[in-house]
């Protein structure tokens, strides 16, 4: 059973999907820690309900990013965390964490990368007038949503869709896809052996 930490900054809907999959026995993982950089984030309430340890940390309390990430690594190591799952974590992962968890960090992003990286990917896609967007699950490297792609799922954008409409459809797909892909990763001998593929349109 893989010992994981989930990083999140907001509502934590993907965190909840992962918790639900673990509880249902469809994801062979143990969530050792939730790392959050926002003290008012709703995801912290979810950890209380799920009885999962949380660690809330602000970069403003540290002299630099290295010191900030060293504290996070210390928390991870103290709980024997083997793998990091980013689920709406709104900070770039720096070299300190990357070195400790090389090829053991994944992220989910609400676009078909490399299109629309960074913040408000759904808004970017709608402003660009594209008819197909989606989600990407990828390994994390030093760039902004630039790591090797594992899985992509396409989502249609209809003519009369609002941003909320598109976000709901993408999130619904994320909540199904992320736990399944994590299970695939954790049942392979090496994480990078998981094939990349593009899923059907939702």
C-alpha positions as CSV (number, residue, x, y, z in Angstrom):
1,X,0.0,0.0,0.0
2,X,1.5,3.3,-1.1
3,X,2.0,5.9,1.5
4,X,1.0,9.2,0.0
5,X,0.7,12.9,0.8
6,X,-1.9,15.1,-1.0
7,X,-1.1,18.8,-1.6
8,X,-4.1,21.1,-2.0
9,X,-4.9,24.8,-1.7
10,X,-8.7,25.1,-2.1
11,X,-11.9,23.2,-1.8
12,X,-10.3,19.8,-2.0
13,X,-12.8,18.0,-4.3
14,X,-10.1,15.8,-5.8
15,X,-8.7,15.1,-2.3
16,X,-12.2,13.9,-1.4
17,X,-12.3,11.7,-4.5
18,X,-9.0,10.1,-3.5
19,X,-10.2,9.6,0.1
20,X,-13.4,8.0,-1.2
21,X,-11.5,5.7,-3.4
22,X,-9.2,4.6,-0.6
23,X,-12.2,4.0,1.7
24,X,-13.9,2.0,-1.1
25,X,-10.9,-0.2,-1.5
26,X,-10.3,0.8,-5.2
27,X,-7.1,2.8,-4.4
28,X,-4.4,0.9,-2.6
29,X,-2.9,3.9,-0.8
30,X,-2.7,5.3,2.7
31,X,-3.0,9.1,2.9
32,X,-0.5,10.0,5.5
33,X,-0.8,13.8,5.2
34,X,-2.6,16.7,3.6
35,X,-0.3,19.6,2.9
36,X,-2.0,23.0,2.5
37,X,-0.7,26.5,2.1
38,X,-4.0,28.3,2.7
39,X,-5.3,28.4,6.4
40,X,-8.9,29.1,5.3
41,X,-9.1,26.4,2.6
42,X,-12.1,24.1,2.7
43,X,-9.9,21.1,2.2
44,X,-8.8,21.4,5.8
45,X,-12.3,20.7,6.9
46,X,-12.4,17.6,4.8
47,X,-9.3,16.3,6.6
48,X,-11.0,16.6,9.9
49,X,-14.0,14.7,8.7
50,X,-11.8,12.0,7.2
51,X,-9.5,11.9,10.3
52,X,-6.4,12.5,8.2
53,X,-3.5,14.5,9.4
54,X,-3.0,18.0,7.9
55,X,-0.1,20.4,7.8
56,X,-0.9,24.0,7.0
57,X,2.1,26.1,6.1
58,X,2.6,29.6,4.8
59,X,5.6,30.6,2.7
60,X,5.4,34.0,4.3
61,X,6.8,32.5,7.5
62,X,10.1,31.5,5.9
63,X,13.1,33.4,4.5
64,X,13.0,31.7,1.2
65,X,11.5,28.8,-0.8
66,X,14.2,26.4,0.2
67,X,13.5,26.8,3.9
68,X,9.7,26.5,3.2
69,X,10.1,23.3,1.3
70,X,12.6,21.8,3.8
71,X,9.9,22.1,6.5
72,X,7.5,20.3,4.2
73,X,10.0,17.6,3.4
74,X,10.6,17.1,7.1
75,X,6.9,16.6,7.7
76,X,6.7,14.1,4.8
77,X,9.7,12.1,5.9
78,X,8.4,11.9,9.5
79,X,5.4,10.1,8.1
80,X,7.3,7.9,5.7
81,X,5.5,9.4,2.7
82,X,6.6,7.8,-0.6
83,X,4.6,9.6,-3.2
84,X,3.1,13.1,-3.6
85,X,-0.3,13.8,-5.3
86,X,-1.0,17.4,-6.2
87,X,-4.7,18.2,-6.2
88,X,-5.3,21.8,-6.7
89,X,-2.1,23.0,-5.1
90,X,-1.4,26.5,-6.4
91,X,2.3,26.7,-6.0
92,X,5.2,25.5,-8.2
93,X,7.1,22.6,-6.6
94,X,10.7,23.7,-6.1
95,X,14.0,21.9,-6.3
96,X,14.1,20.8,-2.6
97,X,10.9,18.7,-2.9
98,X,11.7,17.6,-6.4
99,X,15.1,16.2,-5.4
100,X,13.6,14.2,-2.5
101,X,10.7,12.8,-4.6
102,X,12.1,12.5,-8.1
103,X,9.5,10.9,-10.4
104,X,7.2,10.4,-7.5
105,X,5.0,13.6,-7.8
106,X,2.0,13.9,-10.0
107,X,-0.4,16.7,-10.8
108,X,-3.9,17.1,-12.3
109,X,-4.5,20.1,-14.5
110,X,-7.9,21.2,-16.1
111,X,-6.7,21.5,-19.7
112,X,-5.2,19.4,-22.5
113,X,-1.6,20.3,-21.9
114,X,0.6,21.9,-23.3
115,X,-2.4,24.1,-24.0
116,X,-3.5,26.5,-21.3
117,X,-1.0,25.9,-18.5
118,X,-1.0,27.8,-15.2
119,X,-3.9,29.6,-13.5
120,X,-7.5,29.6,-14.8
121,X,-7.0,27.1,-17.5
122,X,-10.7,26.8,-18.1
123,X,-11.0,30.5,-18.5
124,X,-8.1,30.5,-20.9
125,X,-9.7,27.8,-23.0
126,X,-13.1,29.6,-23.2
127,X,-11.4,32.9,-24.1
128,X,-9.6,31.1,-26.9
129,X,-12.9,29.8,-28.2
130,X,-11.8,26.1,-28.3
131,X,-14.4,23.4,-28.7
132,X,-12.5,20.7,-26.9
133,X,-10.6,21.1,-23.6
134,X,-10.1,18.5,-20.9
135,X,-7.8,17.4,-18.2
136,X,-4.2,16.2,-17.9
137,X,-2.5,14.0,-15.3
138,X,1.2,14.4,-15.5
139,X,4.5,14.0,-13.6
140,X,5.8,17.1,-12.0
141,X,9.1,18.8,-13.0
142,X,10.5,22.2,-12.4
143,X,8.3,23.9,-15.0
144,X,4.8,25.2,-15.0
145,X,2.7,22.2,-16.0
146,X,5.5,20.9,-18.2
147,X,6.2,17.4,-16.8
148,X,5.7,14.2,-18.8
149,X,2.0,13.5,-19.6
150,X,0.5,10.3,-18.2
151,X,-3.2,10.6,-19.2
152,X,-5.5,13.1,-20.9
153,X,-9.2,13.1,-21.1
154,X,-11.1,15.3,-23.6
155,X,-14.1,17.4,-22.6
156,X,-16.4,19.1,-25.0
157,X,-17.2,22.8,-24.7
158,X,-20.6,23.6,-26.1
159,X,-21.6,26.9,-27.6
160,X,-23.8,28.1,-24.7
161,X,-21.6,26.7,-21.9
162,X,-20.7,28.9,-19.0
163,X,-17.4,28.6,-17.2
164,X,-19.2,26.8,-14.4
165,X,-20.7,24.3,-16.8
166,X,-17.3,23.4,-18.2
167,X,-15.7,23.3,-14.8
168,X,-18.3,20.9,-13.5
169,X,-17.8,18.5,-16.4
170,X,-14.0,18.6,-16.0
171,X,-14.2,18.1,-12.3
172,X,-16.6,15.2,-12.7
173,X,-14.1,13.6,-15.0
174,X,-11.2,14.4,-12.7
175,X,-12.9,12.7,-9.7
176,X,-13.3,9.5,-11.7
177,X,-10.0,9.6,-13.5
178,X,-7.5,10.6,-10.9
179,X,-8.0,7.7,-8.4
180,X,-8.0,5.2,-11.3
181,X,-4.7,6.6,-12.7
182,X,-3.1,6.6,-9.2
183,X,-4.1,3.0,-8.8
184,X,-2.4,2.2,-12.1
185,X,0.7,4.0,-11.0
186,X,0.9,2.3,-7.7
187,X,0.4,-1.2,-9.1
188,X,3.3,-0.9,-11.6
189,X,6.8,-1.8,-10.6
190,X,8.0,1.6,-11.7
191,X,5.7,4.6,-12.1
192,X,7.1,5.6,-15.5
193,X,6.0,2.3,-17.0
194,X,2.4,3.5,-17.1
195,X,1.4,4.1,-20.8
196,X,0.2,7.5,-21.9
197,X,-3.1,7.6,-23.6
198,X,-5.9,10.0,-24.6
199,X,-9.3,9.1,-23.4
200,X,-12.7,9.5,-25.0
201,X,-14.6,12.7,-25.1
202,X,-16.9,13.3,-22.1
